[in-house]
Amino acid sequence: MTRIPSKEEILQWISDNPTHAAKRDIAKAFGIKGAARIDLKRVLREMENDGTLTRRRSSYRDREKLPPVSLLQVLPPDSNGDLWARPLEWHGEGDAPTILMMQNDEDGLGQGDRILARMTEVGGEEYDYTARLIRKVGTNPLRIVGIYRKAHEGGRIIPVDKGSDKQWIVPASAEHGAKDGELVEAEQSGPKGRLGLPKARIVSRLGDPSAPKAVSLIAIHQHGIPDQFPDEVIAEADKCKPAGLKGREDLRDLPLVTIDPPDARDRDDAVLAIPDDDPNNKGGFLLWVAIADVAHYVRPGSELDREARKRGNSSYFPDRVVPMLPDRLSGDLCSLHEDVPRACMAVQMKIDKDGRKLSHRFTRGLMQSKASLAYEDAQKAINGEPDERTEPLLDTVLRPLWGAYAALKRAREARQPLELDLPERQIVLNDEGQVASIQFKERYDAHKLIEEFMVLANVAAAEELVKHKTPLLFRVHEEPGQEKLENLREVAQASGLVLAKGQVLQTRHLNQLLQQAEGTPNDELINIATLRSMTQAYYSPENFGHFGLALRNYAHFTSPIRRYSDLIVHRALIKAHKWGNDGLSDWDVEHLDATAEQISNTERRSMMAERDTTDRYLAAFMSERVGEIIGGRINGIAKFGVFVKLDESGADALVPIRTLGTEFFEYHQDTQQLVGTRSGMVVAMGQRVTVKLIEALPVTGGITAEIVTLDEKRIANGGGARGRGGKPMKKKLKTSKKKAAIKERKVKRTRR
């Protein structure tokens, strides 16, 4: 009887002989003939069904390895100029392998190219494979959003990116009916032509670029934020029904309330504070935080789940929201509307009189909000101006909430999280969608109360899952790097302040610096510089703590309507407590790293899109003030110019270095200064200026200005001194003189 090889032997053969992995090759290798081939076929099918092998046409391969010839997509080059690629057919369980392209000059590979490549597995390197081009099989073309300018035959696209001046040529056959001046989306359709400009085809017409709705639309398209739900996702959401009481704790008698902005469309968190009657906890409270049970509706592996993971989070713009979930969920079933029973995940937390959490308990419940309040209304009631809605809630709900908040403030003061004071801008639009005004949001204690309740609930969720040893996604914020700290220290010293060296950095040290600056002309500058020294927060299955909040365990639990991270934490709690079959799935656990990276990236994408939109609205608002003299403060220095934060609007204007004066300026990165090589004049962070507004472009969001006065002294503008041939005159000071000039300048500014 012919011996059939084991699965391990077959897998080893395929691994050693990837180019001879057809069934006949395997049969020949193990001497299998005749009827025994049927048994071999059965074993191979079992390996395919259990995921050990994948089948490509007539051959098999180890799913954890790439085939010798693979389809790849070329990635952007790194800082060393090396070109990388990702496999387009990866079926393994873990992250896709890292591939380094071994290219020749004639290959002409670029970002987005789809290629067929010969693979070589390597060991002991920072990458898993090297790849050599066999042939190109197509491209994933670059896309841009821009203004179409029609010409005699075809036209050109002028990008709306602030930093891009490269135009694209559109042949007449590729203009898709676009009209002159229209906002369009286009993709590259060919290499550079005779004018050195790439060819493009228009794929979408977005309308009038000056229309108010175009501002956020540009950012949405530019950053690739999905703003239309697929039909199957909407259909799945429409089938959802309200959850009942089965399997849940009945919390409907608790006087939970929601406190949100007055224009809130969804309400995903409710709060309650009850004075603790435990004689051993005098002055303590029982706090409740109830969060919409999104996990009940968005099940692992569903269409809703895949789309939510793809989006990662909701994106917020002055005129619209691009939600993570369809409105049937975000605005209805998962919104804790007043007097409507709603499924929730809730935590009860016991705190003492100083705000320290003594214990917590999570539950899956059914709640019914007793009131939907606005921040302003709740604050007015506490300040002695209750209205018809808040008067009945004052003694039973609101005052206990503020009592608990007072305790949480004491705990916060002891913990010393980073206390930045940066007012938040609010762009107010009129009925036509145009900018009516730029205001700074007023922060009430009501805002801070909700924030403190949410922070404590997030801590409790992280601690609960760590205790149960259940996988989760932590919210991680690592401490600043040494280089950024040194930059902050330089800014502080130039402002006459001190950030001590030689100690393990803690948030209280940064708070001491912020307190030194409070009430001084450099207050805002130090706050901005401190913010810039911080690392970017991100999601991770590993816990590295949250530096900014001074917390060891922290996970997002409180907003699953708008953050996928919170949905993962909810599923983890369901799994830990065995509350149902809609908890964290095996797939969720196996792909936590990939999910963390995905949603960290989508969060950054949304932040960039929201920032770009704000810049465009600000530029539109300032475009009516071109030619005016406006006050501001320098909040950024670069080798190409100076950034000035304008008073009133808070907009950032660029002052190109060529406009600074009649001499050459050198850029000193370590001190964040520009120094005139003839006069020794120093342009530095924090200096007060007045500027003349030269240009404000709503389409790009760019604002350009010229400095008129620097620290109340006029400077001579004029595009810089020019020598023969129009080149800047680089009359340099000796190093010692330059350093002396900088030092003298610092001393003068410190003594003021």
Buried (B, 14 or more C-beta within 10 A) or exposed (E): EBEBBEBEEBBEBBBEEBEBBBBEBBBEBBEBEEEBBEBBEEBBEEBBEEEBBBBBEEBBBBBBBBBBBBBBBBBEBEEEEEBBBEBBEBBBEEEBBBBBBBBEEEBEBBEBBBBBBEBBEBEEEEEBBBBBBEEBEEBBBBBBBBBBBBEEEBBBBBBBBBEEEEBBBBBEEBBBEBEEEBBBBBBBBEEEEEEEBBBBBBBBBBEEBEBBBBBBBBBBBBBEBBEEBEEEBBEBBEEBEEBEEEEBEEBBEBBBBBBBEEEBEBBBBBBBBBBBEEEEBEEBBBBBBBBBBBBBBBBBEBBBBBBBBBBBBBBBBBBBBBBBBBBBBBBBBBBBBBEBBBBBBBBBBBBBBBBBBEEBEBBBBBBBBBBBBBBEBBBBBBEEEBEEBBEEBBEEBBBBBBBBBBBBBBBBEEBBBBBBEEEEBEBEBEEEBEBEEBBEEEEBBBBBBBBBBBBBBBBBBBBBBBEEEBBBBBBBBBBBEEEBBBBBBBBBBBBBBEBEEEEEBBBEBBBBBBEBBEEBBBBBBBBBBBEBBBBEBBBBBEBEBBBBBBBEBBBBBBBBBBBBBBBBBBBBBBBBBEBBEBBBBEEBBEBBBEBBBBBBEBBBBBBBBBEBBBBBBBBBBBBEBBEEEBBBBBBBBEEEBBBBBBEEBBBBBBBBBBBBBBBBBBBBEEBBBBBBBBBBBBBBBBBBBBBBBBBBBBBBBBBBBBBBBBBEEEBEBEBBBBEEEEEBBEEEBEEEEBBEBBEEBBEEBEEE
